[in-house]
Amino acid sequence: MAGGFRRGNRNRTPKLEARGTLESVSREGPFKEWLGMPDLYRYALVVDGVSYSYQTEDAELPVGEGDYVVFRYKQTKAGNWVDRNSLGIAIDPATFQRD
């Protein structure tokens, strides 16, 4: 009896995507949510004047200030939360050169 765990005829809202220049990064943590869980770090990101929150196990982000970044996020009452493992450097195909 597999297939279709969705109930009703609701369409899922698509994830929001943002691109822009990373203006500032600040880190909080590490936080331990419960025993056996790895340490979590919370980052406050500002991209093109809009603030976002990002939570991950990594102590260092793969991006830095001034990078052109892309990510998926969702809007909540607590603010904009970046999806886990979606933060990365945006590559412009016009300037990308393969060696």
N, C-alpha and C positions, 0 to 999 in steps of 0.2 A: 504494500500500500504506500508506495513512494510517490513523490511528486506533489508539488504545489502546497507548500506549507502556509501559503498566504490564505487568509480568510477574507472573504468579501471581494469587492471589485475596486479596491483602492489602488491608485497609482502611486508608486513611491516617488517622493520628491527628489530630484537630482541633487547631487552634492554641488555646493558652490565652489568655485575655483577663483583664486586670486593670483595675480602676478604683480611684481613691483620691486622697487629697490628697498632692501632691508636697511632701515635707518638706525635702529638701536636694538640691543639684546640685553636682557638682564636675567640672571639665573637665581632661583631659590632652591634650597634643598641641600642634601638629599632628604627625602621623606620616606619613611617605612610605613606602608599602609597596613600590612599584617605580616605575621611571622612567616618566613620562607619566601616572601616576595622580594624581588630585587629593589634596590633603592631607586626612587623616582625623582627626577628633577623637573621643576616647572620653569618654563621660560616665558618671559613677557617680550613679545616681538612687536615692533612698530614697522609696518610696511606702508609706504606712501601716506603716512599720517594716520593710519588706522591701526589700532592695537589688537593683537591676537594673543591667545595663550596656547602653549604647546607643552605637552607632558611626555617624557620619554625616560628610558633607563640610561641613556648616554650622558656622560658628564660633559662632553663637548659636542657642539652642533657641527654638522657637515658644511654649514654655510657661515659666512661672516658678514660683518657690517659692510655695506657698500655693494654686496652681491645682488644680482638680479635674480629673484627667487620666484618659485611657483609652488602652490600647495592647494589642497582641498580643505575646506573648513565647514563648520556648521554654526549657525547662530543660535545661542541659547539665552536664557535670562541672565546668566552670569557673564555673558560676553561672547566673543567669537573664539571657538576652539578649533585648532588645527588638527586634522586627522593624523593618527600615528603613522609614521613611515611615509608621509606624503610630501614632506618638506624637502626641497632640492633646488639646485641651481637651474634656472631656465636657460635653455640653449636656443639661440636665435639661428635658424637654419641659414640665413643669409651670411652670417659671419663665421659659421662653423667650417673649419678646414680639416680634412683628414691628412695625416702625414703618411 
